[in-house]
């Protein structure tokens, strides 16, 4: 439930040791490289390492061959075998064989496709006893074979005055007539243009030798032979893959390892006879990694704490427990926290789960959502781990509401047995309960907005942003104003206590507003800056006035947004009431069908809407007050894929 501590690692050594260092760093699987030039002020002497990967050419051809053949390799341990010149020749031979298989497969597939296309086209002209090659030899007439839409065939009457606009059908299907038209060569361009306007589509019959029926029989014999050749080739290729699977995996793993090492080397810079590599390593791995590096001759390492390197923006790795880990998906969606910021994953895990449960309160629906979450988690979907606790929360609040698949009094015996009540204590659709739900929703909003402001104060102080922490709309001034207004409204409306005295209003409402209004100059004064006054007081006052109005409005809108929490409680009860009203109009199977389908519809629709609406409350009403999300992820270079 926090940001994992990280160390900045600087490695310095002789140039001829750079590959050995890169090898050790990649093998550690915990080193995230950074740009060393950003860590030094004088960079004129530094030159990037320009060591080329000697295997890049053969590696590219190997990867291309794997892709063209659709081969997927697995990572394997490359330390048990030595990559020699003989191995390199074997790789080249393997690439040649894979490419040969791929080329043969493409040729056969193209020939099969042409054969199938020819059969499909010629079958419409089987009754035409004409030798196509002799038609092509005609000197004065031209024939064109193809298909004509049936609608266009009827429109040909408009060209009845032209003696050459005649179409001879040979066969037909639901949409087209298949046949030919004949025209004198001298008039062929005009005739072709007219038939083109009638959406005539030519086919490749004119390319045939002999009659269509002879070509059809020939292709019918040829097609099974081609398909068998393709199957034999695929079987031969599968045998090749099985026989060479271990070698393919080794080649792929070796090239990947080499590329990662050279990629890491490209992050290094050299000066004189030395090199420098800078990066980040988790605190728990820092000691063991430096010990391995010190074993390399002529190597020096320096570790500094991430908080001492804030100007270089340390990368962030979230560290959460089994409950909050799934909700880091939402945190990363909004943006990772800065290294010295607050990780909101635990906050969103608790508030999202509770708000979802309140809005989706139904025992049956909650259990189904939790089971669906288990299914999605098995499918490696990141939302699965979120839906499980949310579904359980929905089931818990459903038990409080007494709702099971829309049956609002199914749990009455339980309440009677446990608490001696005649029925469930909360009847959602009663007017008095409805008012209580609305007030409770607003109350939840007030608490969460207050908590968001407090978190912003803590984060701002941690980041040494005194201006925001003290005078911001989400700082101490904003907290005093918001809590004072809330206390004033609650005491006046619900407790009947009048606290709206002049000292109260001046000290707890007016003065905080003035502090927010004067945020920038006061913040600069507190921070000890000499130039604390704005360039133009008039411009500053106008801008601050409108900003203050926007801040005051945001307190109201953010709080009122939580009305949706209560609204969804009422919407669920209302929608299920409609379902049972429709079901009660039927009997037997009809009743069961309406109840089942209605529950599925309501459950799916509500789950989708509640997920979106709770996320909106998290991101806009709460995160917007305390969370900046400007961090960057920690991405270590790994020796093998996890």
C-alpha positions as CSV (number, residue, x, y, z in Angstrom):
1,X,0.0,0.0,0.0
2,X,2.9,2.3,-0.7
3,X,5.6,3.3,-3.1
4,X,8.6,0.9,-3.0
5,X,11.8,2.5,-2.0
6,X,14.4,2.8,-4.7
7,X,18.1,3.6,-5.0
8,X,20.0,5.4,-7.7
9,X,23.0,3.4,-8.9
10,X,26.0,4.9,-10.7
11,X,28.4,2.4,-12.2
12,X,31.9,3.6,-13.4
13,X,34.6,1.5,-15.0
14,X,37.0,0.9,-17.9
15,X,35.5,0.7,-21.4
16,X,36.5,-2.9,-22.0
17,X,34.3,-3.9,-19.0
18,X,31.1,-2.3,-20.2
19,X,29.7,-5.5,-21.8
20,X,30.5,-7.5,-18.7
21,X,28.7,-4.9,-16.5
22,X,25.7,-4.8,-18.9
23,X,25.6,-8.6,-18.7
24,X,25.5,-8.5,-14.9
25,X,22.9,-5.8,-14.8
26,X,20.6,-7.6,-17.2
27,X,21.0,-10.9,-15.2
28,X,20.0,-9.1,-12.0
29,X,16.5,-8.4,-13.5
30,X,16.2,-5.4,-11.2
31,X,18.1,-2.6,-12.9
32,X,16.2,0.2,-14.7
33,X,18.5,2.3,-16.8
34,X,18.3,6.0,-17.1
35,X,20.1,8.7,-19.2
36,X,23.4,9.4,-17.6
37,X,23.8,12.7,-19.3
38,X,20.9,14.1,-17.2
39,X,22.9,13.4,-14.0
40,X,25.9,15.5,-15.0
41,X,26.2,19.2,-15.7
42,X,29.3,19.1,-17.9
43,X,28.5,16.6,-20.7
44,X,30.9,17.9,-23.4
45,X,33.4,15.0,-22.8
46,X,30.7,12.3,-22.8
47,X,30.2,10.1,-25.9
48,X,27.4,7.5,-26.2
49,X,28.6,3.9,-26.4
50,X,28.3,2.9,-30.1
51,X,29.0,-0.8,-29.8
52,X,27.0,-2.7,-32.4
53,X,25.4,-6.0,-31.8
54,X,27.4,-8.5,-34.0
55,X,24.4,-10.8,-34.2
56,X,21.9,-8.1,-35.3
57,X,21.8,-9.2,-39.0
58,X,21.2,-12.9,-38.4
59,X,18.9,-12.1,-35.5
60,X,16.7,-9.9,-37.8
61,X,16.5,-12.7,-40.4
62,X,15.8,-15.3,-37.7
63,X,12.9,-13.2,-36.2
64,X,11.6,-12.5,-39.7
65,X,11.6,-16.2,-40.5
66,X,9.8,-17.0,-37.2
67,X,7.1,-14.4,-37.9
68,X,6.5,-15.4,-41.6
69,X,6.2,-19.1,-40.5
70,X,4.0,-18.3,-37.4
71,X,6.4,-20.0,-35.0
72,X,6.2,-19.0,-31.3
73,X,9.3,-19.7,-29.3
74,X,9.7,-20.0,-25.5
75,X,12.5,-18.6,-23.4
76,X,15.0,-21.1,-22.1
77,X,18.2,-21.0,-20.1
78,X,21.1,-20.1,-22.4
79,X,23.9,-20.5,-19.9
80,X,24.1,-24.3,-20.4
81,X,25.2,-24.0,-24.1
82,X,27.9,-22.0,-25.8
83,X,27.1,-20.0,-28.9
84,X,29.9,-20.8,-31.4
85,X,30.6,-20.2,-35.1
86,X,29.1,-23.6,-35.8
87,X,26.0,-22.5,-34.0
88,X,25.8,-19.4,-36.1
89,X,25.9,-21.5,-39.3
90,X,23.2,-23.7,-37.9
91,X,21.0,-20.7,-37.3
92,X,21.5,-19.5,-40.9
93,X,20.6,-23.0,-42.2
94,X,17.5,-23.1,-40.0
95,X,16.5,-19.7,-41.3
96,X,16.9,-20.9,-44.9
97,X,14.8,-24.0,-44.2
98,X,12.0,-22.0,-42.5
99,X,11.9,-19.5,-45.3
100,X,11.8,-22.4,-47.9
101,X,8.8,-23.9,-46.0
102,X,7.1,-20.5,-45.9
103,X,7.7,-19.8,-49.6
104,X,6.4,-23.2,-50.7
105,X,3.3,-22.8,-48.5
106,X,2.6,-19.3,-50.0
107,X,2.9,-20.7,-53.5
108,X,0.6,-23.6,-52.8
109,X,-2.0,-21.4,-51.1
110,X,-2.0,-19.0,-54.0
111,X,-2.4,-21.8,-56.5
112,X,-5.2,-23.3,-54.5
113,X,-6.9,-19.9,-54.3
114,X,-6.6,-19.5,-58.0
115,X,-8.0,-22.9,-58.6
116,X,-11.0,-22.4,-56.3
117,X,-11.7,-19.0,-57.9
118,X,-11.5,-20.5,-61.4
119,X,-13.9,-23.3,-60.4
120,X,-16.3,-20.8,-58.8
121,X,-16.4,-18.6,-61.9
122,X,-16.5,-21.4,-64.6
123,X,-19.3,-23.4,-63.0
124,X,-21.8,-20.8,-64.3
125,X,-20.8,-21.5,-67.9
126,X,-20.7,-25.3,-68.0
127,X,-23.5,-25.6,-70.5
128,X,-21.6,-23.3,-72.9
129,X,-20.0,-25.6,-75.5
130,X,-17.6,-23.0,-76.9
131,X,-13.8,-23.2,-77.2
132,X,-12.7,-20.0,-75.4
133,X,-9.3,-19.8,-77.2
134,X,-11.0,-19.7,-80.6
135,X,-13.3,-16.9,-79.4
136,X,-10.2,-14.9,-78.5
137,X,-8.9,-15.4,-82.1
138,X,-11.9,-13.7,-83.7
139,X,-10.8,-10.7,-85.7
140,X,-14.1,-8.8,-85.9
141,X,-16.0,-9.5,-82.7
142,X,-15.3,-9.4,-79.0
143,X,-16.9,-11.4,-76.2
144,X,-17.0,-10.6,-72.5
145,X,-18.0,-13.1,-69.8
146,X,-19.2,-12.1,-66.4
147,X,-22.2,-11.4,-64.2
148,X,-24.9,-8.8,-64.4
149,X,-27.3,-7.8,-61.5
150,X,-30.9,-8.8,-62.2
151,X,-32.0,-5.2,-61.7
152,X,-29.6,-4.1,-64.5
153,X,-30.8,-6.9,-66.8
154,X,-34.3,-5.3,-66.6
155,X,-32.9,-1.8,-67.4
156,X,-31.3,-3.1,-70.6
157,X,-34.7,-2.4,-72.3
158,X,-33.7,1.3,-72.2
159,X,-31.0,0.5,-74.8
160,X,-33.3,-1.5,-77.2
161,X,-32.4,0.8,-80.1
162,X,-28.7,-0.3,-79.9
163,X,-28.5,-3.8,-81.5
164,X,-25.3,-4.6,-79.7
165,X,-26.6,-4.2,-76.1
166,X,-27.7,-7.8,-75.7
167,X,-26.8,-10.1,-72.8
168,X,-26.9,-13.8,-73.2
169,X,-27.6,-15.5,-69.8
170,X,-26.1,-18.9,-69.1
171,X,-27.1,-19.4,-65.5
172,X,-28.4,-17.3,-62.5
173,X,-28.4,-17.1,-58.7
174,X,-30.4,-15.0,-56.3
175,X,-28.8,-11.7,-57.3
176,X,-27.1,-12.1,-60.7
177,X,-27.3,-13.5,-64.2
178,X,-24.1,-15.1,-65.4
179,X,-23.4,-15.0,-69.1
180,X,-21.8,-13.0,-71.9
181,X,-22.3,-10.1,-74.4
182,X,-20.8,-9.9,-77.9
183,X,-19.9,-6.7,-79.7
184,X,-18.1,-5.7,-82.9
185,X,-14.5,-4.7,-82.1
186,X,-15.1,-1.2,-83.7
187,X,-18.0,-0.5,-81.2
188,X,-16.5,-2.4,-78.2
189,X,-15.5,0.6,-76.2
190,X,-19.1,2.1,-76.3
191,X,-20.6,-1.3,-75.5
192,X,-18.2,-1.9,-72.6
193,X,-19.0,1.6,-71.2
194,X,-22.7,0.9,-71.3
195,X,-22.4,-2.5,-69.6
196,X,-20.0,-1.0,-67.0
197,X,-22.8,1.6,-66.2
198,X,-25.1,-1.4,-65.7
199,X,-22.6,-2.8,-63.1
200,X,-21.5,-5.7,-65.2
201,X,-18.5,-7.5,-63.7
202,X,-16.1,-9.5,-65.9
203,X,-14.6,-12.8,-64.8
204,X,-11.5,-14.7,-66.0
205,X,-13.2,-17.1,-68.5
206,X,-11.5,-15.5,-71.5
207,X,-8.1,-16.7,-70.1
208,X,-9.1,-20.4,-70.5
209,X,-8.1,-22.8,-73.2
210,X,-10.7,-25.2,-74.5
211,X,-14.3,-25.3,-73.2
212,X,-15.5,-24.3,-69.7
213,X,-16.5,-27.9,-68.9
214,X,-13.0,-29.2,-69.8
215,X,-11.4,-26.5,-67.6
216,X,-13.8,-27.3,-64.8
217,X,-13.0,-31.0,-64.8
218,X,-9.3,-30.3,-65.0
219,X,-9.4,-28.0,-62.0
220,X,-11.6,-30.4,-60.0
221,X,-8.9,-33.0,-60.4
222,X,-6.1,-30.6,-59.6
223,X,-7.6,-29.0,-56.5
224,X,-7.4,-32.2,-54.2
225,X,-3.8,-32.8,-55.3
226,X,-2.8,-29.2,-54.4
227,X,-4.6,-29.5,-51.0
228,X,-2.8,-32.8,-50.3
229,X,0.5,-31.2,-51.2
230,X,-0.2,-28.4,-48.8
231,X,-1.2,-30.9,-46.0
232,X,2.0,-32.9,-46.6
233,X,4.1,-29.7,-46.5
234,X,2.4,-28.6,-43.2
235,X,3.0,-32.1,-41.7
236,X,6.6,-31.9,-42.8
237,X,7.0,-28.5,-41.2
238,X,5.4,-29.6,-38.0
239,X,7.9,-32.5,-37.8
240,X,10.7,-30.0,-38.4
241,X,9.4,-27.7,-35.6
242,X,9.2,-30.6,-33.1
243,X,12.6,-31.9,-34.0
244,X,14.2,-28.5,-33.7
245,X,12.1,-27.0,-30.9
246,X,14.9,-26.9,-28.4
247,X,17.3,-25.3,-30.9
248,X,14.7,-22.7,-31.9
249,X,14.0,-21.8,-28.3
250,X,17.8,-21.5,-27.6
251,X,18.5,-19.3,-30.6
252,X,15.5,-17.1,-29.8
253,X,16.5,-16.8,-26.1
254,X,20.2,-16.2,-27.0
255,X,19.4,-13.4,-29.5
256,X,17.0,-11.8,-27.0
257,X,19.5,-11.8,-24.2
258,X,22.2,-10.3,-26.5
259,X,19.9,-7.6,-27.7
260,X,18.9,-6.6,-24.2
261,X,22.6,-6.4,-23.2
262,X,23.4,-4.2,-26.2
263,X,20.3,-2.1,-25.5
264,X,21.5,-1.5,-22.0
265,X,25.0,-0.7,-23.3
266,X,23.5,2.0,-25.5
267,X,22.3,3.8,-22.4
268,X,26.0,4.1,-21.2
269,X,28.3,7.0,-22.1
270,X,32.1,7.0,-22.3
271,X,34.8,9.6,-21.5
272,X,38.5,9.1,-21.9
273,X,39.0,5.4,-21.1
274,X,36.0,5.0,-18.9
275,X,32.3,4.5,-19.1
276,X,29.3,5.5,-16.9
277,X,26.0,3.7,-16.5
278,X,23.2,5.3,-14.4
279,X,19.9,3.7,-13.3
280,X,17.6,2.7,-10.6
281,X,17.4,-0.4,-8.4
282,X,14.8,-1.4,-5.7
283,X,16.2,-0.9,-2.2
284,X,15.9,-4.6,-1.3
285,X,18.1,-5.6,-4.3
286,X,20.6,-2.8,-4.2
287,X,23.2,-4.4,-1.8
288,X,23.3,-7.8,-3.6
289,X,23.6,-6.1,-7.0
290,X,26.5,-3.9,-6.0
291,X,28.3,-6.9,-4.5
292,X,28.1,-8.7,-7.8
293,X,29.4,-5.6,-9.7
294,X,32.3,-5.1,-7.3
295,X,33.5,-8.6,-8.3
296,X,34.2,-7.2,-11.8
297,X,37.7,-5.7,-12.0
298,X,38.1,-1.9,-12.2
299,X,34.4,-1.2,-11.3
300,X,33.1,1.5,-8.9
301,X,29.5,1.8,-7.7
302,X,27.7,4.5,-5.9
303,X,24.2,4.2,-4.3
304,X,22.1,7.2,-3.3
305,X,18.6,7.3,-1.9
306,X,15.7,8.1,-4.3
307,X,14.6,11.1,-2.2
308,X,18.0,12.6,-2.7
309,X,17.6,12.4,-6.4
310,X,14.1,14.0,-6.7
311,X,15.3,16.4,-9.5
312,X,15.9,13.4,-11.6
313,X,12.4,12.1,-11.1
314,X,12.9,8.6,-9.6
315,X,10.7,5.9,-11.2
316,X,7.9,4.4,-9.2
317,X,7.1,0.8,-8.4
318,X,3.8,0.3,-6.4
319,X,3.9,-2.1,-3.5
320,X,0.4,-3.4,-2.5
321,X,-1.1,-6.3,-0.6
322,X,-3.4,-9.0,-1.9
323,X,-6.5,-6.7,-1.5
324,X,-5.2,-3.5,-2.9
325,X,-3.0,-4.9,-5.6
326,X,-5.9,-5.3,-8.1
327,X,-6.9,-1.7,-7.7
328,X,-3.5,-0.5,-8.8
329,X,-5.0,-0.9,-12.3
330,X,-7.1,2.2,-11.6
331,X,-4.2,4.1,-10.1
332,X,-2.1,3.4,-13.2
333,X,-5.0,4.3,-15.4
334,X,-5.1,7.8,-13.9
335,X,-1.3,8.1,-13.6
336,X,1.4,6.8,-11.3
337,X,2.3,8.9,-8.2
338,X,5.5,10.8,-8.0
339,X,8.2,9.1,-5.9
340,X,7.5,11.6,-3.0
341,X,3.8,11.5,-3.4
342,X,1.0,9.4,-1.7
343,X,0.1,6.1,-3.3
344,X,-3.8,6.3,-3.5
345,X,-4.3,2.6,-4.3
346,X,-5.4,1.7,-0.7
347,X,-7.7,4.7,-0.6
348,X,-9.3,3.8,-3.9
349,X,-9.5,0.1,-2.9
350,X,-11.5,0.9,0.2
351,X,-13.7,3.7,-1.1
352,X,-14.4,2.0,-4.4
353,X,-15.4,-1.3,-2.8
354,X,-17.7,0.5,-0.2
355,X,-19.3,2.8,-2.7
356,X,-19.9,0.0,-5.2
357,X,-21.5,-2.1,-2.5
358,X,-23.8,0.7,-1.3
359,X,-24.9,1.4,-4.9
360,X,-25.2,-2.3,-6.0
361,X,-26.8,-3.7,-2.8
362,X,-28.3,-7.1,-3.7
363,X,-27.2,-10.4,-2.2
364,X,-27.8,-12.4,-5.4
365,X,-26.4,-9.9,-7.8
366,X,-23.4,-9.3,-5.6
367,X,-22.6,-13.1,-5.5
368,X,-22.9,-13.3,-9.3
369,X,-20.6,-10.4,-9.9
370,X,-18.0,-11.9,-7.5
371,X,-18.2,-15.2,-9.4
372,X,-17.9,-13.4,-12.7
373,X,-14.8,-11.7,-11.2
374,X,-13.3,-15.1,-10.4
375,X,-13.9,-16.2,-14.0
376,X,-12.2,-13.0,-15.3
377,X,-9.3,-13.4,-12.9
378,X,-8.7,-16.9,-14.3
379,X,-8.7,-15.3,-17.8
380,X,-5.9,-12.9,-16.6
381,X,-8.3,-9.9,-16.9
382,X,-7.2,-7.1,-14.5
383,X,-10.8,-6.3,-13.7
384,X,-11.4,-9.7,-12.2
385,X,-9.5,-8.9,-9.0
386,X,-11.6,-5.7,-8.6
387,X,-15.0,-7.3,-9.2
388,X,-14.5,-10.0,-6.6
389,X,-14.4,-7.6,-3.5
390,X,-16.9,-5.4,-5.1
391,X,-19.3,-8.3,-5.6
392,X,-18.8,-9.3,-2.0
393,X,-19.5,-5.8,-0.9
394,X,-22.6,-5.7,-2.9
395,X,-23.8,-8.9,-1.3
396,X,-23.1,-7.5,2.2
397,X,-25.1,-4.3,1.6
398,X,-27.8,-6.4,-0.1
399,X,-28.2,-8.3,3.1
400,X,-28.5,-5.0,5.0
401,X,-31.2,-3.9,2.5
402,X,-32.8,-7.3,2.6
403,X,-32.7,-7.7,-1.2
404,X,-32.0,-11.1,-2.9
405,X,-32.4,-11.1,-6.7
406,X,-35.0,-8.3,-6.2
407,X,-37.0,-10.2,-3.6
408,X,-37.2,-7.6,-0.9
409,X,-38.5,-9.7,1.9
410,X,-36.8,-13.0,1.4
411,X,-34.5,-12.3,4.3
412,X,-37.2,-11.3,6.8
413,X,-37.0,-14.7,8.6
414,X,-33.3,-14.1,9.2
415,X,-33.9,-10.6,10.7
416,X,-36.6,-12.1,12.9
417,X,-34.4,-14.9,14.1
418,X,-31.3,-12.8,14.7
419,X,-32.8,-9.5,15.9
420,X,-36.5,-10.2,16.7
421,X,-37.7,-7.9,13.9
422,X,-40.9,-8.6,12.0
423,X,-39.3,-7.6,8.7
424,X,-36.1,-6.1,7.4
425,X,-35.1,-2.8,9.1
426,X,-34.5,-0.8,5.9
427,X,-37.4,-0.5,3.4
428,X,-35.7,1.4,0.5
429,X,-38.9,2.6,-1.2
430,X,-40.5,4.1,1.9
431,X,-40.6,8.0,1.7
432,X,-38.9,8.4,5.1
433,X,-36.1,5.9,4.1
434,X,-35.7,7.5,0.8
435,X,-35.0,10.9,2.4
436,X,-32.5,9.2,4.8
437,X,-30.7,7.6,1.9
438,X,-30.4,10.9,0.1
439,X,-29.1,12.6,3.2
440,X,-26.7,9.7,3.9
441,X,-25.3,10.0,0.3
442,X,-24.6,13.7,0.7
443,X,-23.0,12.9,4.1
444,X,-20.7,10.3,2.5
445,X,-19.7,12.9,0.0
446,X,-18.9,15.4,2.7
447,X,-16.7,12.9,4.5
448,X,-14.9,11.8,1.4
449,X,-14.3,15.3,0.1
450,X,-13.0,16.3,3.6
451,X,-10.7,13.3,3.6
452,X,-9.4,14.1,0.1
453,X,-8.5,17.7,1.3
454,X,-6.7,16.3,4.3
455,X,-4.7,13.9,2.0
456,X,-3.8,16.9,-0.2
457,X,-2.4,18.8,2.8
458,X,-0.3,15.8,3.8
459,X,1.0,15.2,0.3
460,X,1.7,18.9,-0.3
461,X,3.7,19.1,3.0
462,X,5.6,16.0,2.0
463,X,6.5,17.6,-1.4
464,X,7.4,20.9,0.4
465,X,4.6,22.8,-1.4
466,X,3.7,25.2,1.4
467,X,1.6,27.4,-0.8
468,X,-0.8,24.6,-1.7
469,X,-0.7,23.0,1.7
470,X,-1.7,26.2,3.6
471,X,-3.4,28.5,1.2
472,X,-4.8,26.2,-1.5
473,X,-8.5,25.5,-2.0
474,X,-7.6,21.9,-1.0
475,X,-5.2,23.1,1.7
476,X,-5.7,24.2,5.3
477,X,-7.6,27.3,4.2
478,X,-9.9,25.2,2.0
479,X,-10.4,22.6,4.8
480,X,-11.4,25.3,7.3
481,X,-13.9,26.8,4.9
482,X,-15.5,23.6,3.8
483,X,-15.7,22.0,7.2
484,X,-17.1,25.2,8.7
485,X,-19.8,25.5,6.0
486,X,-20.7,21.9,6.4
487,X,-20.9,22.2,10.2
488,X,-23.0,25.4,9.8
489,X,-25.5,23.7,7.5
490,X,-25.8,20.5,9.6
491,X,-26.3,22.3,12.9
492,X,-28.9,24.7,11.4
493,X,-30.9,22.1,9.4
494,X,-30.7,18.9,11.5
495,X,-29.6,19.8,15.0
496,X,-31.4,23.1,15.4
497,X,-28.3,24.7,16.9
498,X,-27.5,28.2,15.6
499,X,-23.7,28.7,15.4
500,X,-23.8,31.3,12.7
501,X,-22.3,34.0,14.8
502,X,-20.2,36.9,13.5
503,X,-16.9,35.6,14.9
504,X,-17.7,32.2,13.5
505,X,-18.4,33.5,10.0
506,X,-15.4,35.9,10.0
507,X,-12.8,33.5,11.5
508,X,-13.9,30.2,9.8
509,X,-15.4,31.3,6.5
510,X,-14.3,34.8,5.5
511,X,-10.7,34.6,6.6
512,X,-10.1,31.2,4.8
513,X,-11.6,32.6,1.7
514,X,-9.2,35.6,1.9
515,X,-6.3,33.2,2.3
516,X,-7.4,31.3,-0.8
517,X,-7.8,34.6,-2.6
518,X,-4.3,35.6,-1.7
519,X,-2.8,32.2,-2.2
520,X,0.1,33.2,-4.5
521,X,1.6,36.2,-2.7
522,X,1.0,34.6,0.8
523,X,2.6,31.3,-0.4
524,X,5.6,33.1,-1.7
525,X,6.0,35.0,1.6
526,X,5.8,31.8,3.6
527,X,8.4,30.2,1.2
528,X,10.7,33.1,1.8
529,X,10.7,34.4,-1.7
530,X,11.7,38.1,-2.2
531,X,9.5,38.7,-5.2
532,X,6.2,37.8,-3.6
533,X,4.0,40.5,-5.1
534,X,2.2,39.9,-8.5
535,X,3.2,41.9,-11.5
536,X,-0.3,43.5,-11.6
537,X,-2.6,43.6,-8.5
538,X,-5.5,44.5,-10.7
539,X,-5.1,41.5,-13.0
540,X,-4.3,39.3,-10.1
541,X,-7.5,40.3,-8.2
542,X,-9.7,39.7,-11.2
543,X,-8.2,36.3,-11.9
544,X,-8.4,35.3,-8.3
545,X,-12.0,36.4,-7.9
546,X,-13.1,34.1,-10.7
547,X,-10.9,31.3,-9.4
548,X,-12.4,31.7,-5.9
549,X,-15.9,31.5,-7.4
550,X,-14.9,28.3,-9.2
551,X,-13.5,26.8,-6.1
552,X,-16.6,27.6,-4.1
553,X,-18.7,26.1,-6.8
554,X,-16.6,22.9,-6.9
555,X,-17.2,22.3,-3.2
556,X,-20.9,22.3,-3.9
557,X,-20.8,20.3,-7.2
558,X,-18.4,17.7,-5.8
559,X,-20.5,17.1,-2.7
560,X,-23.8,17.0,-4.7
561,X,-22.2,14.5,-7.1
562,X,-22.5,11.9,-4.3
563,X,-26.3,12.0,-4.6
564,X,-25.8,9.4,-7.3
565,X,-24.8,7.0,-4.6
566,X,-28.3,7.2,-3.0
567,X,-29.9,7.4,-6.4
568,X,-28.6,4.0,-7.5
569,X,-29.9,2.4,-4.3
570,X,-33.4,3.7,-5.3
571,X,-32.9,2.8,-9.0
572,X,-32.1,-0.8,-8.1
573,X,-35.3,-1.2,-6.0
574,X,-37.3,0.6,-8.7
575,X,-36.1,-1.4,-11.6
576,X,-36.6,-4.7,-9.7
577,X,-40.1,-3.6,-8.8
578,X,-40.9,-3.1,-12.5
579,X,-39.5,-6.6,-13.2
580,X,-41.8,-8.2,-10.6
581,X,-44.8,-6.1,-11.8
582,X,-44.3,-7.6,-15.3
583,X,-43.7,-11.1,-13.9
584,X,-46.9,-11.0,-11.8
585,X,-48.9,-10.4,-15.0
586,X,-47.8,-13.9,-16.1
587,X,-47.9,-17.4,-14.5
588,X,-45.8,-20.5,-14.5
589,X,-42.9,-20.5,-17.0
590,X,-43.7,-16.9,-18.1
591,X,-43.2,-15.7,-14.5
592,X,-39.9,-17.5,-14.1
593,X,-38.6,-16.4,-17.5
594,X,-39.4,-12.7,-16.8
595,X,-37.8,-12.8,-13.4
596,X,-34.6,-14.5,-14.7
597,X,-34.3,-12.3,-17.8
598,X,-35.2,-9.2,-15.8
599,X,-32.5,-10.0,-13.2
600,X,-29.9,-10.6,-15.8
601,X,-30.7,-7.3,-17.6
602,X,-30.8,-5.3,-14.3
603,X,-27.7,-6.9,-13.0
604,X,-25.7,-6.3,-16.2
605,X,-26.9,-2.8,-16.7
606,X,-26.4,-1.8,-13.0
607,X,-23.0,-3.4,-12.7
608,X,-21.7,-1.5,-15.8
609,X,-23.2,1.9,-14.7
610,X,-22.1,1.5,-11.1
611,X,-18.5,0.7,-12.1
612,X,-18.4,3.7,-14.3
613,X,-20.1,6.1,-11.8
614,X,-18.0,5.0,-8.8
615,X,-14.8,5.5,-10.9
616,X,-16.0,8.9,-11.9
617,X,-16.5,9.8,-8.2
618,X,-13.0,8.6,-7.5
619,X,-11.3,10.4,-10.3
620,X,-13.2,13.7,-10.5
621,X,-14.5,14.3,-7.0
622,X,-11.6,12.9,-4.9
623,X,-8.4,12.3,-7.0
624,X,-8.7,15.8,-8.5
625,X,-8.3,17.3,-5.0
626,X,-5.2,15.5,-3.7
627,X,-3.6,13.4,-6.5
628,X,-1.2,14.6,-9.1
629,X,-0.3,11.3,-10.8
630,X,2.8,12.6,-12.6
631,X,5.2,9.7,-11.9
632,X,6.9,7.4,-14.3
633,X,7.0,3.6,-14.0
634,X,10.1,1.6,-13.0
635,X,10.9,-0.7,-15.9
636,X,13.8,-3.0,-15.2
637,X,15.8,-4.7,-17.9
638,X,15.1,-8.5,-17.6
639,X,17.2,-11.4,-18.8
640,X,14.1,-13.6,-19.6
641,X,10.4,-12.8,-20.0
642,X,8.4,-13.5,-16.9
